[in-house]
Every structure is written in C-alpha cells, then in structure tokens.
Amino acid sequence: MAASLLLVDDDPDLLKLLSMRLSAAGYRVTAVESAEAALTQLTLARPQLVVSDVRLPGRDGLSLFDEIHARDPALPVILLTAHGTIPDAVEATARGVFGYLTKPFDGKELLDKIAQALAVAAPESTTTDGDAAWREGIVSNSNRMAELLAEARLVARSDASVLITGDSGTGKELLAAAIHRASPRRAKPFVAVNCGAIPEALLESELFGHVKGSFTGAVANHTGLCVTANGGTLFLDEIGDMPPALQVKLLRVLQERSVRPVGATQPVPVDLRILSATHRDLDAAMAQGQFREDLYYRLNVVSLRLPTLAERREDIALLANHFMARLAQKYGKKLNGFAPDAMKALATASWPGNVRQLHNVVEQVCALATTPLIPLGLVQRALRVPSVEVLSFAVARERFEREYLVGLLKLTDGNVADAARLAERNRTEFYRLLQKHGLTAGQFRADPPVAG
C-alpha cells in the first residue's frame, strides 16, 4: 500500500501543487492549511510522515512539530522553511525533526527527503504474508494503537530489550509476539513464560534447565526455556512477580549471555532477546525493595504502554464483531451482529478487564444466543455491571472537545444524527462544532477498519 503523507501549508496554490506532485509520485496525500487542522487530522488517522511549512497562521510549524513529537515520537516530520526561518528549523532538527528543506526547493530533493524519512520510519514488511501479518491478532481502528504499533515495529528492528506495561487483559503477549515477528529473529523461536504462574521452586528449572540428579525428582536432563529460545525471543510475562533470588540469576544471564542449568558445572551460551511485561508498578516495587534496580534498567531499554480498552473505546465495536464472527463459527451459530442497544451497552461499559473481558462477554452471548441478532438482555446479563452513560457534551472540557467529537463520530460510523443525540445537542449546533474543528462525517465513513 502507498505511504500516507500529511501535508501542511497555508499557501493554497503551493499546497495544491505539492499534493499533485506527491500523489503523482505514488503517495496518499492529505492536505490541510493550518496546524489546528493537522492536529484534527492526526486524531483521525496516523500518517507515515508529516511535511509542514514552518510559517503557519496561529500555531506555527515548530509548535505543531513539538505536539506531534510529544504524542508520537516515532512519527517523522519534515519542515519547509524560508531563508528567514532557517535557524528555527536547524534548532528543530536538533530537537528531533527528521529534516528541513529551504524554499524554493527542487521537487526531486523533496521526494528524496521523503523517501529517506519513510525508510527510517516505515521499514519494508518483514513477513511474506503482507504488511499486516506481523501484528496478527491485534485488531484496532484506534489512532492511539496505531501510534503504539508504529513504535513497536520501529523497535523490533533492533535487539533492544522492551518492557511492555499495561493493565491485565490489554494484550501484552500479543504485542510481544508481534515485535518478534517484525524482528530479524522471526525465523527463530518465540518462547513465552508467565513468571507469576509457575511456583518459585520450579521457575528456576523452567527458565534455566537442570541436569539429572540435581534435586529430588530430576530424573533426566531438562532444557530450560532460555536455551529453547536460543536465537529467538524470550518473553517474560508478569516479570514483576519474579522472586528476588531469580532476579539476580536473570541479571547474570543478561550480562554474561549464558545460563547455568541447576546442578550444572559449566554455563551454556545463549543468544536471545528479552521482552518482558507487567501490570505492576515497578517503580513502586523497586522503592519497596521487591525488584532490583539494575535488572529494571536492563529490561526497560524501551518502554511501550498498552492503552486500556476504555482509552481506545472506538475499537469496541470492531473487536466485538471480530470476536463474534470467530465464535459464531466455533459454536455453529448463524449470527448477524448486535442489536443497536446491545452494541451501545458494549460501547459504554467500563471494561475493567479490558479486551480479555470483552472476549469473555462476546463468547457468553454467542453461546447463549437463539436469534441472529444478539439482544440487549444477553449483553447486560454477560456484563453483570451497569453500563456507564456516554458523557453529555456539556461536561466535556474545551481541550478535549476535538477528541470528544472524533470519538462520537467513530462510535457512530459518521452518522451525525446519532452522534448529535449521544452528545445531547441538536444537529444544527453539532454541525457548527464539526465545522469549528474541520471535521466532516465523510471522513469517518470513508476510513476502512484496520484489523490484524
């Protein structure tokens, strides 16, 4: 698929000319005339590159870059600058902007710079099954998840240790497996172990292995998971639950790149990448002496945080229908979908158990459904908790106004009447709000869902 670019310039003639040139070069171009419009567009869909003029009305290009960099450090930005703003552009380059071009610039120069930025930010697919194969199982239409996946794919190319944080049920192992599939180690094993699910007495043997006769019950040599993952990736889930004594031994493995099975006299060399995950606050655990600081910094070279389901609420309908399609086949049911009030109950529930809880709820209703359309009653029974109401527009803060409108339109697939009703505003007023933020219903109807 062609790379997507967001082009920002307040000169309509130049904007049109650049859009035509870049489209002719095979890129998918979205063009806007202000930083505010660019920020609105970024909440709708994540481009692979932003090209912006420095001089813009209101918020300038440097301010736009700062906000983009704060919310999505992996998204590259190229600045277009007149001679008078070169010092500002050079300063921005030092702060992290990918590069800048001085007007007037040659068209080939711009295309070369764009190609360089995309080569860094959007590497070629590392699988043979297409661009989405690496993140198989991760279903999302959320801009927040798109930003996270872009960072995950970027770090996958390195051998850096990654600490994945997030609440239980958010999909930490799915993300770890995706990083492995996008990495140069993808042809080697991906081995996952839950450090909190294995008794302390057995965890050392499971991780590092043991030799015959090393302890009561060791009737044969046992290859540990570290050796099993040799050449590939070892995923340590719930690393915060690892006993302190084993933390010391894991640190030694990371430092020496070798393991010593229980009862062995010689170490076994290993070449593996460590990915780890936890729902615990490791900073608090370190302060309480429950987690080693030196191990923490070995594991947390790069940190990725998975959002809760409530933070990616626009994904609920997509995930619910995805799960329903799979589970209907499992249970031999002919299901067409959820009744509108049933889907609203799903979309507005609190979801403390996140995606795992949503899958459980959908499995319950699929197993009990007797009609092609899943009714509200079944959903309420499976939720076991009252749904929370959608916030009225009156309580939304001004700084969240744009995100609030985007969330409503995503939730209703661009149906302005439904969105206005959820916001408790009449359609005329709602249209004025959309115009204020540069939003149109068509932007939401046109965007196809992204499913892994």
URPE-V547388 format. One record per residue. N is the residue number from 1. SS is DSSP state (helix for helix, strand for strand, loop for the rest). Layout:
BEGIN
n,ss
N,SS
N,SS
END
This chain:
BEGIN
n,ss
1,loop
2,loop
3,loop
4,strand
5,strand
6,strand
7,strand
8,strand
9,loop
10,loop
11,loop
12,helix
13,helix
14,helix
15,helix
16,helix
17,helix
18,helix
19,helix
20,helix
21,helix
22,helix
23,helix
24,helix
25,loop
26,loop
27,loop
28,strand
29,strand
30,strand
31,strand
32,strand
33,loop
34,loop
35,helix
36,helix
37,helix
38,helix
39,helix
40,helix
41,helix
42,helix
43,helix
44,helix
45,loop
46,loop
47,loop
48,loop
49,strand
50,strand
51,strand
52,strand
53,strand
54,loop
55,loop
56,loop
57,loop
58,loop
59,loop
60,loop
61,helix
62,helix
63,helix
64,helix
65,helix
66,helix
67,helix
68,helix
69,helix
70,helix
71,helix
72,loop
73,loop
74,loop
75,loop
76,strand
77,strand
78,strand
79,strand
80,strand
81,strand
82,loop
83,helix
84,helix
85,helix
86,helix
87,helix
88,helix
89,helix
90,helix
91,helix
92,helix
93,helix
94,helix
95,helix
96,loop
97,loop
98,loop
99,strand
100,strand
101,strand
102,strand
103,loop
104,loop
105,loop
106,loop
107,helix
108,helix
109,helix
110,helix
111,helix
112,helix
113,helix
114,helix
115,helix
116,helix
117,helix
118,helix
119,helix
120,helix
121,helix
122,loop
123,loop
124,loop
125,loop
126,loop
127,loop
128,loop
129,loop
130,loop
131,loop
132,loop
133,helix
134,helix
135,helix
136,loop
137,loop
138,loop
139,strand
140,loop
141,loop
142,loop
143,helix
144,helix
145,helix
146,helix
147,helix
148,helix
149,helix
150,helix
151,helix
152,helix
153,helix
154,helix
155,helix
156,helix
157,loop
158,loop
159,loop
160,loop
161,loop
162,strand
163,strand
164,strand
165,strand
166,loop
167,loop
168,loop
169,loop
170,loop
171,loop
172,helix
173,helix
174,helix
175,helix
176,helix
177,helix
178,helix
179,helix
180,helix
181,helix
182,loop
183,loop
184,loop
185,loop
186,loop
187,loop
188,loop
189,loop
190,strand
191,strand
192,strand
193,strand
194,strand
195,loop
196,loop
197,loop
198,loop
199,loop
200,helix
201,helix
202,helix
203,helix
204,helix
205,helix
206,helix
207,helix
208,helix
209,strand
210,strand
211,loop
212,loop
213,loop
214,loop
215,loop
216,loop
217,loop
218,loop
219,loop
220,loop
221,loop
222,strand
223,strand
224,loop
225,helix
226,helix
227,helix
228,helix
229,loop
230,loop
231,loop
232,loop
233,strand
234,strand
235,strand
236,strand
237,strand
238,loop
239,helix
240,helix
241,helix
242,loop
243,loop
244,helix
245,helix
246,helix
247,helix
248,helix
249,helix
250,helix
251,helix
252,helix
253,helix
254,helix
255,helix
256,helix
257,loop
258,strand
259,strand
260,loop
261,loop
262,strand
263,loop
264,loop
265,loop
266,loop
267,loop
268,strand
269,strand
270,loop
271,loop
272,loop
273,strand
274,strand
275,strand
276,strand
277,strand
278,strand
279,loop
280,loop
281,loop
282,helix
283,helix
284,helix
285,helix
286,helix
287,helix
288,loop
289,loop
290,loop
291,loop
292,loop
293,helix
294,helix
295,helix
296,helix
297,helix
298,helix
299,helix
300,loop
301,loop
302,strand
303,strand
304,strand
305,strand
306,loop
307,loop
308,loop
309,helix
310,helix
311,helix
312,helix
313,helix
314,helix
315,helix
316,helix
317,helix
318,helix
319,helix
320,helix
321,helix
322,helix
323,helix
324,helix
325,helix
326,helix
327,helix
328,helix
329,helix
330,helix
331,helix
332,loop
333,loop
334,loop
335,loop
336,loop
337,strand
338,strand
339,loop
340,helix
341,helix
342,helix
343,helix
344,helix
345,helix
346,helix
347,helix
348,helix
349,loop
350,loop
351,loop
352,loop
353,loop
354,helix
355,helix
356,helix
357,helix
358,helix
359,helix
360,helix
361,helix
362,helix
363,helix
364,helix
365,helix
366,helix
367,helix
368,helix
369,loop
370,loop
371,loop
372,loop
373,strand
374,strand
375,loop
376,helix
377,helix
378,helix
379,helix
380,helix
381,helix
382,helix
383,helix
384,loop
385,loop
386,loop
387,loop
388,loop
389,loop
390,loop
391,loop
392,loop
393,helix
394,helix
395,helix
396,loop
397,loop
398,helix
399,helix
400,helix
401,helix
402,helix
403,helix
404,helix
405,helix
406,helix
407,helix
408,helix
409,helix
410,helix
411,helix
412,loop
413,loop
414,loop
415,loop
416,helix
417,helix
418,helix
419,helix
420,helix
421,helix
422,helix
423,helix
424,loop
425,loop
426,loop
427,helix
428,helix
429,helix
430,helix
431,helix
432,helix
433,helix
434,helix
435,helix
436,helix
437,loop
438,loop
439,loop
440,loop
441,helix
442,helix
443,helix
444,helix
445,helix
446,helix
447,loop
448,loop
449,loop
450,loop
451,strand
452,loop
END
